């Protein structure tokens, strides 16, 4: 990308922006807060703001620091800025920017080389647990590592951890008492010291320490960077905010961009409070709202807005941006229920196969789910349907052996071509291949790339079937597609240009698109988009996940589903299953988040089939009513499963007759003793309370009480009704 693609004059940068985006781009001074909904062009707005500032002479490119949360997002910022004729802007993640500064200033402040960076905490956590004689498995180590990260980014010391974790609602991480976890955190720090290593959070902590303790370092950084842009600001944690404040000093030239409705990383210490309180901390800040959704059809946007509109109000409800669709109308979202998980996976695979056969590129389709454990059935179903797929979060693209081999061969071919056309470039071992090298009078870039990659297994036609051979071809085909893309941008580009692009992408982990359906968790899908999105497993217990207790945790699950919905450009498919395994008891309900959005589509469909948009499906069995989400007494949100079963929050007084409830309890005790089972096997406390409070008059009414299934209705129904009517 070069500046020749840009019309002359700084004002040309503003062409094509909508009024709100233009307002962002021209707000070059002072604190600026951009509240940007999903698909509203926030990256376009902030890159044009930087470009306009540079081209108008207000900014010096090298004095701008743009920070975000993923290497991919940082790479995207750099790519777009180059396309706007702006080079030299530092676009990095918080950790990358801090590590760069720490490596530079450590010898001047502490002396010597900085400690080695330990990329994975698991070995250190396992060592700490072993020193405390704790028995841990992989899952426990993972949970303890998450607590280490949470404590450090929220600036909580091991000594203060138990109380802070208790206030945050953490319950027995890894199966251990909070006091024991605090000891693990303390010993973890000792393990790091003994090994002479630091972790990723230490990179931020040590950079903060150097900036606070050494005034010359802070002054040098502030002299270097005068203008700051922070993307995805709703995900900032306390430690990152502290680092940003130190970078900024007493200046207010900072622009933050975020959407509180997409806060989904609170378990890592992220908080939307920094975004929502920005204007209060920076009096006079300019606040701009981006609500024009250019990504999704009106049908998808309407569903996304409806999902958030049904959120229960709480003590910390974030401001909601109502999106306004800008695209032409499309097809309505499809809701589908299935008998079991395998039927759901097969149904999704069949629809994906039909879309691919109909011309939708596989790379423009994604299947998203709440937990990684859900992917196995989907992977098998797609493989059975002959649909190529990739699991996001697996092995990194540039770490794959075939990709490393291909880059090595392409680099060698580029040097050989450069040697034959321009001996002055110096292409001996270790010399960098320049962007234009390797073009000369040889074959065009697409043909040259194909010739090289054919030597390691690429072919014009993909191999039959799935498996490792197909995966290898898909990786090489992605490189071929990138060569075609570069040649379309610059017909004079040669292999050297391709190699340079690959090197830059590898350093930023910005992989080219692989032709396969994406399988990813909802968290991993953040920041991405596809033409078609399938949201799988939308049943109670998975969405919201059963571990979500309390209003804030449940509402974060709602926002997570919102993120999934807003990944779709044109086609959206939402599904759930009534049972986990074929033939299992179908006692699952669609997610409460779909209440009011489903209509009749919530009813059970044909076995293994799907319900059309708004259809009732073909099943005869009646779906139980969804559990209530608000208290029938005070109308407040119901936080726990027990509260939802009763229909009343724990702080409101019971509404049942005490004598009736006592009769039910005594009967349950007798029945449990006769059957030689615990009392809760007959009915749980919550179900007993629900029966007493609703006081059903017949078996039909009793069947609607949560916790009273067909078996218990047949076994105990008549006895319960007799007790209620006594």
Secondary structure by P-SEA (a helix, b strand, c coil): ccccccccccccccccccaaaaaaaaccccbbbbbcccccaaaaaaaaaaaaaaaacccccccbbbbbccaaaaaaaaaaaaaacccccccccaaaaaaaaaaaccccccccccccccccaaaaaaaaaaaacccccaaaaaaaaaaaaaaaaacccccccaaaaaaacccccccccaaaaaaaaaaaaaaaaaaccccaaaaaaaaaaaaaccaaaaaaaaaaccbbbbcccccccaaaaaaaaaaacccccbbbbbcccccccccccccccccccccccccbbbbbbbcccccccaaaaaaaaaaaaaccccccccbbbbbbbcccccccbbbbbcccaaaaaaaaaaaaaaaaaaccccccbbbbbcccccaaaaaaaaaaacbbbbbcccccccccaaaaaaaaaaaaaaaaaaaaccccccccccccccccccccccccaaaaaaaaaaaacccccccccccaaaaaaaaaaaaaaaaaaaaaacccccaaaaaaaaaaaaaacccccccbbbbbcccccccccccbbbbcccccccccccccccaaaaaaaaaaaaaaaaccccbbbbbcccccccccccccccccccccccccccccccccccccccccccccccccccccccccccccccccaaaaaacccccccccccaaaaaaaaaaaaaaaaaacccccccccaaaaaaaaaaccccaaaaaacccccaaaaaacaaaaaaaaac
